[in-house]
Amino acid sequence: MSNNAVFVPHFHWDREWYEPFQVFRHRLVAALDTVLATAEADPDFRFTVDGQLAAVEDYLEMRPENRDRVAALVASGRLAIGPWLILLDEFLCSGETIVRNLQLGWAAAAKLGGAMPIGYLPDMFGHVAQMPQILARAGFEHAALWRGVPSSVQGHAFRWRGPDGSEVRTEFLFDGYDNGLDVLLVPDEIGRALDEYAEMTAQRWGNDPVLAMAGTDHVAPDPRLASWLRRDATDERPITIATLAEYVQEHARDEVTTVVTGELRSHVRGNILPGVLSVRRPLKQRMAVAERTIDHAERVNALWSAKDESQFLALAWHKIIESTAHDSVVGSGTDETADQVEARLAEAAHIARAVRDGALAERAAAAPSDGYLVANPLPIPRTTLVEVDVLTPQDESALVATAADGSTRPVQLTSLAPTVLGDERVDASQLERVLRRIHRRELFGRQIDRYELTPGKLVFHLAEVPTSGPFDLMILRREVAAAAAAHPGEWTVLTLAEARATALVPVDVPASGLASFRVEPGSAAEVASATVASATATARGLSNGLVSVELNSDGTFDITGADGTVLRGVGRLVDGGDRGDSYNYGPPAKDVLVSDPTDVVVDVLETGPLRARVRITRSYPLPTALSDDRDVRGDEIVSTPVETVVEVWAGEPFVRVSTSFLNRSADHRLRWHAPLPSPVDGSASCGQFSVTERGLTAEGGWGEFPIPTFPASSFVSAGAATVLLDHATEYEVVGGDELAITLLRAIGSISVNIHPLRDEPAASEIPAPGAQELGVRIDNRFALLPSAAGWQAAEAVAHAEAFRNDVLVTRGTGAAGGPLPEDGTGIRVDGADIFVSSIRRIPDVGTEVRLVAMTSGGSTARISGSFTEGTTVDLLGRPLSSVPAPEGLELTLGPWEIRSVVLR
């Protein structure tokens, strides 16, 4: 047994949680003031700043005069900062966001003297499978963490292996990140307490010294800590104060042989609090929108804009990454914290949208104003549907979409816009007030094409694109004033819009490219030739030639896939009570499940030929809340209509589904079910650069029941059913024969003291009424991809990307009637099971492309575009090797390999 001990003073700083960010920052400033003063007064003192630069940035924003003090302590090795910008929840953001988090934290730490080279992950609620590769490809050899480690790890360290084979030595904080505090509880008894702890945990340490993490949440160590430890150190029991990096790199010497591969989601040595996956659904959806918007912004800016928008994009990324904190996006904070996170994510999306739209506007200038420009964010060519506003001819069936090469495609009108925007009676003396609505030529969001002025009547004709020549507001004012004087009394003012409709148009778009089209009347021959595979819908079902849907009387439906696979009874809804909290689902002991609707109504919304849609409305008698006895659902019932829109698009092998309802019940969980054709023994879910296979159970052994609900980001697959997802989502394979997706989990407390599936509170019992989502419309969207051969044969990675990433559409701003610009191709990436995580401009360097081989067999990727050289870089952007690439770049990727290349 080792008699040595190494104490690591630190704190764990939840940036926002049961208090909002600014309240916690006030405490942070005081805590770091104490840390700096202690370190400067006592040369033996060391401090580890929680692995996240955000704490330092937040501090220096309030104490800029202390920047040199911080840098001096970092340079001396007595203050360990970074490497992350924020301690994130790994399952509730994308893999790309994890990489950017590390990049921003590393870069910010470099400006203060350098980051701690340890992948410190102390309090995440489990860890993703690809984290070892992310760390290794950024040059890290070590990690340190607590939650999720399986029972196979009996020591204090293990080799954590990613699916690609990458490994990092990982320090296991088996007693949490505060195990040293019990030793320090009575300062006069530190020696005795340390001896007892060392003996109690001796089998863990081998010949390595005891690691005593001396810190906890939101508290600086006592300034007397170093003097206490000096007093109790002896020759027989040496005590050292170190940073975490010093312990791992200098003190831990035993050979580590235990290997753990893949994700860490065991409950055996600590709670992983899986309920955070489904609580406060809007935060997860906001995160997905922000990530998608900034990804698109980076791609179109890199490939189609002359402007360097890196400062705006960096700001948006910073706000996204701030929001990934494990008490932020998870939704385990107060309502005011959740509101702040949601607003921050919305702001990040706004910044990214401005960059994206600005880049598109540069290119839209080359397209006529009666045409549209389409940008494809994916690096593969695709044919997809876009929805645009068009003029409506008398014969609606005569419309076609004409591309730049003169080819025509069919058009499907989905809705007609009103033509009468205003019909008013105004006294002649008030006509001038009507004219105040006009801003230069704009009126009611449209442009004045022409006007008619006759005695007692003024008619405005509005258009999206005027065709009648110049308009002079001063002349109109003069004419109206004269007419009003000549014809006093009541006038009629009509405001008429040209007949317009919303139209669906199929568009062929090159890889990462641009295409344009206009919708116009076509000849009979053009209309006849503009055909595609047809989508159809009736009250009995839908079909597009690849996949078909048959509606059932109970509101569920059967899906037949392209390979003949049939999924029956899809879309069953099951609602049950939830007496838990933001951290854990808690079923009432006497739960009553509601799964049978009281009525079912089917409406056919669109009959094709490009898109077919039906709406199924089912009403359910849901209890409004739990009773006073929280193990029983209440007697008050509210009828809750749930709308499910089922649609098929021409050419797609999957069925799109969206659900919507107004939530009027508290303390419940609603799940959407897809029964499986035959029992399965596990599932596979896609997210964070890998597809992770899981069984039907989870490993337990601590104080938390191992409920087998799991996270998925891009898709989840079980047997013949693959569900493509819009945002990070909780799922469960129930009984091995039914896939359940959580639509809503409504609870009212951050934590509850008494929980049926958890021994101890996860936090204080603080009300969180906003997490009930009462009076909120609950919207979800996903898609079903049936395939008996499983997710890989069904090309689920590619279909999930197509489902999540719509093309971008904007109206041209050039002269109406002008020629359509030729299609343009950006960067193209070909290869089976290749996922492209990012395409972005690196100012003064080149265009960076990040790829992942989403397969256990590896893959070959071929990149083509306007470049002549490719440089492989690590995940921190440091060059590794360069090759000439005058005709493109071919890369051989190993299983699940992440590769980053810069193209010049």
Disulfide bonds with the S-S distance in Angstrom:
none
